[in-house]
Amino acid sequence: MNRFKILVYIIYIFPITNNSLTSATWNQWRGPNRDGIIPTSQPWPKSISKDTLKLQWERPLDKGYSSPIVSDEMVFTVETVEAKNEVVRAFDRQSGKQIWKTTWVGALKVPFFARKNGSWVRSTPAYDGTHLYVGGIRDVLVCMDAKTGEITWELDFVKKFGSKLPSFGFVCSPLIDGKDLYIQAGGGLAKLDKQSGKVLWRGLNDGGGMWGSAFSSPVIRELNGVRQLIVQSREKLMGVNMMTGETLWEKKVKAFRGMNILTPTTYGNSIFTSVYGGRSTLFDIRKSGKGFEAKALWDNGQQGYMSSPVLIGDHAYHHLRKKRFVCMDLKDGEIEWTSERTFGEYWSMISNGERILALDEKGILFHINPSPKKFKLLEERKLTDHESWAHLGMDGKQVFIRHLNGIQCYTWE
């Protein structure tokens, strides 16, 4: 740990139970299943009005794009301080009181054309019930004790593999699967032992730099009876054997400047993706001989950007590059409707299958009734005057908003 200057402040400590994931905590990028969906059995606000959805607490923070991560008792955030240090904080969920803070040296400047909103930490951490796994912008993965904030291990991908420092920083969010962890960093894809940080295999090497290092984050899904890692790099969509790192199938996905940003979304044995400067496509993953092949079932001219869709039934609800919200029939790619109104550049969305909460980067929260017949906006409310590029977090009767100058916790009765 000599690379790091670590300052750990323990304000108070309380026990974390061994069954800390018994509730559907918001423990990783886009939630428990990395798809923005929570069970219909989970609480959902009847309204987002000031009378119903109330600010429980708010704390100031420095800049960051990382989404809040929630355990049974805490919420974790990451920030970039004074363009020099990266800071991870843990707050008590109910009071907002800071429990611990850990700091290390880590910052970089992204290319000028991507610097509009700043060069802040990007990757969203993952939490497994005992440890927090945090991606630092300089291609460093840090494992820390979630109870105390003390660092257990760190892996510097640039030092380990001699890869180029990624021009846009560490963007991919870690994915935990049992005792393993998967990450797109160091200009490639790696599987790690999550307890030690040991690299078990590494593949898809593209060297990093300007055209390496994925913007997307992987998911694990079963396609045609085979559980596999679904990975989107800057140029390709792939299925990967989780034991060996072998590519099971792949398909080129053309995007402007390699901006394949959204998280791959599965629909049955098919995968939906949509890219900046490209198209929206549904790829059918089918068995072929002893392996697999990917075949486009349909594509249309709709362009995604940074927002990942939510899938409800046979429809994808998606915020597009043109700043409009659409409902897309996944069976044939037909557009059921397009909102007449334009919104911001980015939405993060959570759904219970019956309603959608969508946070615009302008700090506006939308409450939507997902219907394939027409766009039904139930309510909207401005929650903050600060921009918010981080994904919403939600657990129990709490909603967490990470804007560029702090974190808010809202609750409802």
N, C-alpha and C positions, 0 to 999 in steps of 0.2 A: 504493500500500500504506500510505498515511498513516493509514488507519482502524485499522490493526493495530499492536500492540506485539509485535514478533516477537523471540523469543529462540531461536536455533538453536544447539544444542550438538552438535558433531561429536566424538564420542569416538574413533572410528576409522573409516576409510573403506576399503572394498575394492571391486574392480570387479564390476559386475553385467553379466552377459553379455547380448548382444543377443537371444538366444533364451530369455529368462527365463520364457517361457510354454510351453516345450516339454513340461513336465509339466502334469498337470491341477491346477494350483495353485488354491487356494481364494481366488480373486481378486475376488469380489464377493458381494453379498447372496445367500445360499442356494447359493453355489457356482458352478462354471463355467457352468452353464446356467440358473441362478436357479430350480432346481426341487428342490434337496436331493438330487439323484441323482448318484452317481459311477459310472464304468464298472465293470463286473464284473471287468475286468482289473486294477483298482487293488487294492492290499493291503487286507485286512480282518482285524481281530483274531479269533482263534478264541474268545477269551474276554475278558471285561472284569474278571476277578478281579485281585487285587493281585499274584498271581504272574505274570500275563501282561501286563496293562496297567499300566505303571509310571510314576510321576511322574518326568519328566526334569528339569524345572525349574519354578520358580514365582517371580513377581515381584509386589510390592504395587503397587496403583494406586488412584487415586481413583475415584469413581463414574462409571458410564457404561453405556448400553444398546447401544452400537455393537458389532457382532460383529468378531472378529479377522479380518484379511485376511492371506493368506499368499502370499509369492513363493517362488522357489526357495531363497532364502537368508535371508529375513527374515519376521517377523510384525509387523503394524502394529496399533496400538490407539489409541482415542480416549477421553478422560476429561474430566470437569468438575472443576476444582480450586477449592476454597474458594468455591463458588457465584459465581465471578467469571471464571475463565479456562478456555479449552478447550485441551487439550494432546494432541498427536499424538506417539506414540513408535514407534520401530522397534527391534526386538530381533533378535539373531542366533537363528535357529531352533534351532541345536544347543546353544548354551551359555546362551541367555537373556540374554546381555550386551547392555546398551543401546547402540545404534549412534548414534542421534540423537534429539533432542527439539525440537519446535517448539510455541510457545505464542502464543495471541492472546486478546484480551479478548472474552468472549462467554458470556452466561448469561441465563436468564430463569426466572420461576416460572410453571409451568403452572397451570390452574384447580384449585381446592382439591380437587374430586372426583377429579382424576387425579393428585394429589400424594402418593398413598400411599407410593410407593417413591422419591420425589424428582424433582427437575426437572433431570435429567441429559441430556447429549447423546444423541441418539437415532439419527440416520442412520448407516448402515454405509457406509464408503468403498468405492470401486472402484479397481482397480489395472490398468493396461494394459501393464505390462512396463517402463515408464520413469517414469510419474507416478502419483501417488495423488490421488484426487479426494474431498474430505471435506466433508460438509454440517455446518456449524455451526448450533447451535440457533436463532440469531437470523436465520435465512433467508439465510445467507451460504454460498456454495460456494467452496471453496479448492482450488486445484491446486498441488501441490508436487512437487519432484523426489524420487523415491523413494530415490535414492541418498544424498542429503544432507539432505533435509527442508526445503530452501530453497523459499520460496513463489514460484511462477511467475506466477500471477494469482489474483485473487479477484473474485467477483461478488456484490454485495449486492443481493438482489432487492427489498428494501423501498425502498432508495434509487433503484434503476434504474427500477422500475415504479410507485412510489408506492403499493404494496400495503400492507395492514395487517400488522403483525407477527403471525405465526400464534400463536394462544393456546396450542397444544400444541407449538410449535417446529417445526423442520425435521425431518420424520419419514421421508419418502421416501428411498430409497437410489439414488444415481446409477447410470445404465445406460450403458455404453460400447458403441458399434457402429462399428468402424473409426475414422475420424477424427472421428466425431460423439459427442455425449453428450446423453442425454435425462434430464430431471428434472422432477418435480412439486414446484414451489416458487413462492413469490411469488403464491400464490392461483391458480395455473394450471399449464400444461404448457409446457415450453420445450425447444427443440433448440439446442445450443451447438456451436460449433467447439471441440473439446477442447484445441487448441493455444493458442488465444488467449482463450477464454472469450466470444467474440463470440456474441450471440444471433442465430440464423439464422431462427427463427420462434417465436411464442408464441401459445398458444390456450387454450381451456377456462377462460377467466378467471372466477374466482368471488370475487375480491377479498381472499381471505385471512381473517384474524381467527378468530373462534370457529367459524364454519361453513365456512371455506375450508381450503386446504392439506391435501392427501391424507395419509392414514395408510398407504396401500398403496404398493407399488413396481411399476413397469411391467415387462413382459417383451416380447420380440420373438418372434413366431411366424408361421408361414405357415399361413393358413387359405384353403382352396379355391384354392390356387395364388398367393395374394397375401400377400407378406411385409408385416407390419404391426405397429404398436405396440399392445399390449393394455394398457389403462389402467383402473384403478378409482379413481374419485374418491370423495368423501364421499357421493355420491348416485347415481352412475351407473357402469356398466360400458361401455367403449367400445373401438372399433377405430379407429386413427388412421393416416392416410397419413403415412409417415415423411418424405417429401420436402416436403410442403406444410403439414402440420399439420391438414389437413381431416379431419373426423370421417367415417369410412366407415359406421359403424353405432353405435347406442347403445341401452342398456336401463336403465331406472331400477331401482336396487337399494335397497330400503328397509332401513334399519338404525337402531337406537336411537342418537340423538345423532350420526348419520352415521358410526358405527363400522364402516366397511368397511375392515378391517385386513389380512386375509390377501392374499397374492400371487395374482393370477389364475392358474389352473391349466388347461392345455389337455389335451383328450382328443380326439384326431383333429381334426375341424373344429368341435369344441364346446369350451366354456369352463365350468369348474366354479367356483362361488364359494359362500361360506357366511358369514352375517353375524350379528352380535350383535343380538338382538331381532327377527331376521327368519327366514330359511329357508335351506336348502341347495338350490341350483338348478343344473341343467345347461342352458346356452343353446347351441342349435345355430346356427352362423353360416353362413347360406346366401346364395347369389347371388340377387338380385332385380332384374330389369331390368339397368340399368347399374351397380347398386350392390349393397349387402348388406342383409340384415335379420337380426335376432336373435330366435329363437323358443325359448321354454322347452320343453324336451323332457320334463322332469319336475322336481318339487320335493318336498321333504319337510320335516318340522318340526324337523330337526336344526339347531342353531344353532352356528355357528363363533364364534370370538372372536379371539384374537391368533395362534393357531397356524395355520400353513399346512400342508396335507396333503402326503403323498408319494403318487404314483400308481405302482402296479405292475400291469402287465397291465390288466385291466378294472376294477380296484378302487382306491378311494381309502382310505388309512389316515389317520384324522383325529382329532385331539384337540379336543374340543368345549368349549363354554362350561360345560356341566354337569360338566366335569372327568373325563369318561369318554372312553375310546378306542374308536373304532368302525371297522368295515370296511364300506364302502359300495359296492354294485355300481353302476358308472357307466352301465351299459346301461339300467337302469330305476329307479335310486334306492333300491332295496331295501337294508335294513340286514342284512348277513350275520350280524354279531354286535356286541354292545356289552359292553365289559369290566364285570364285576361290581364291580370295584374303582374307587374314585375316586382321582384323582391331584391335581397342583397346578393352577394357573391357566394355565400356559403350557408348551408343549413346543416345542423345536426338534428337527428330525429330519433324519437323513442315511441314505440307503439305497444299496446297490449292486444292488438288485433281488432280492436273496436274503435279506438281513438288514436290520434297522433299528436305528440307534442313536438314542435319544431322550433329551434332557436336560430334566428337569423344573426349573422355576424354584427348587425347593427344593434344588438341587444334586445330585440323584440321576440317575444315568445308567442307562437301561434298554437291554437287548439283546433284540431281539424277532425272532421268526421270523414273517414276514408270510404268513399263510395265510387264505384266505377261509372256511375251515371253522370255525376257532375261534381265540381269542386265545391266542397261545403266547409267554409271557414266559420267556425263557431265563435271564436273570440281571438283577440290579440291584445297584448299588453307589453309595454316597454318596461323592462326590468332594470336596465342600466343604460347610462349615457356612454359607457365605454364599449369599445368593440369586443366581441367574444368570438374567437376562432377555435376554441376548445369545444369538444363534444360535451353535451349534457351528461350529467350523472343523475341516477334516480334509484332510490331504494326505500322500501317501506312508504311512509308518507312524507318523504323529503325529496326535494329536487335541488341539485347543486349546479350552480352557474359559475364557471371560471372565466372572468373577463380579463382584459389585459392589465387591469390595475388592482385585481383582488379576487376574492371568492365569496359567493353568497350562498346561503342555505335558506330555502323556502320550505314551508310545511303547510299542511292543510288538516282540518279536523274531519 
